[in-house]
Amino acid sequence: MPDPLPDKTHIAILISGAGSNMAALLYASRIGDCPYEVVLVASNDPAAAGLALAEAEGIATFALAHKGMTRENHDAAMEAAALEAGADTIVLAGYMRILSDGFVERWAGRMLNIHPSLLPKYKGLNTFVRAIAAGDSHAGVSVHLVTPELDAGEVLAQARVAIAMGDTPATLSARVKLAEHQLYPRAVAEYVARGTDPQYLFAKLREIALALPEVHERESHGSPGFRVGSEKSGKFFAHFADQHHGSRHIAVLVKTGGMDELLNLVETQPEVYFKPAYYGASGWVGVILNRASVDWDHVADWLERSWRSVAPTRLSRLHDAADMF
């Protein structure tokens, strides 16, 4: 029986007001094969109009006023609500709060924001005033990953909006808002779908594998693989498997300590590991990549462990020495 397809990414949307971008995200999630679904709308303002819209659409909501609370305590309450709702990703949609570093770092790579400028231009507030005053031909909107530094995370998508003769910040803002509603659902969908894109997953895996000493690529049984050592005598330590042998998994196959460890991993963590056809008989385990919230540090640890199992002693000693500095 084939393995089930990965679930949709569960997103929690944080708002502070009317929630028009939240609404755009919500309605887009119900069209076609959108790769995400909204599991929570939360706000720092219990009177935020967007909460009523979410409730009318049957979405769970959470509200907690931030007045009188430390930033860290309020963030912890919002985070707890997101986790209880089963969120994999947090999307900020007009959430007018600067987040604590700890909150942001715990959700690194899984928290997105939309900002009304063509970043890196005009971080912060009053973006339209600044764009008009500078004589820019275009304003716009950017979707970016959230980092502790304000509006400084990787830009995932942008839309340009022309600044017309006689534009005021208000008239320009109204047109940019239309662009936001088009861009945000598409950018969020494309970002969360990367977790099921074989090309993206292989590129991530390849970057990590090739950073290990004396590693080169070699195809094996029709799929990419990685070997350590010379082209002539090198040994495989990882294989990339894209839904091979009837599996729905996209995975990296790595060497375990033996069948006992392999079977224990598969039994105790079936959402992370599986026994691959053909390779499994030799003690290789599949680490599933097309799942929500892959921990790439965990993948890197497996790659290094597998690399060490076949690398010449001289290489592992050199690698250990390098890690000391």
Secondary structure by P-SEA (a helix, b strand, c coil): ccccccccbbbbbbbcccaaaaaaaaaaaaccccccccccccccccccaaaaaaaaabbbbbbbbcccccaaaaaaaaaaaaaaacccbbbbccccccccaaaaaaacccbbbbbccccccccccaaaaaaaaacccccbbbbbbbcccccccccccbbbbbbcccccaaaaaaaaaaaaaacaaaaaaaaaaccccaaaaaaaaaaaaaaccbbbbbbccccccccccccccccccbbbbccccccccbbbbbbcccaaaaaaaaaacccccccccccccccccccccccccccaaaaaaaaaaaaaacccaaaaaaaaaaaac
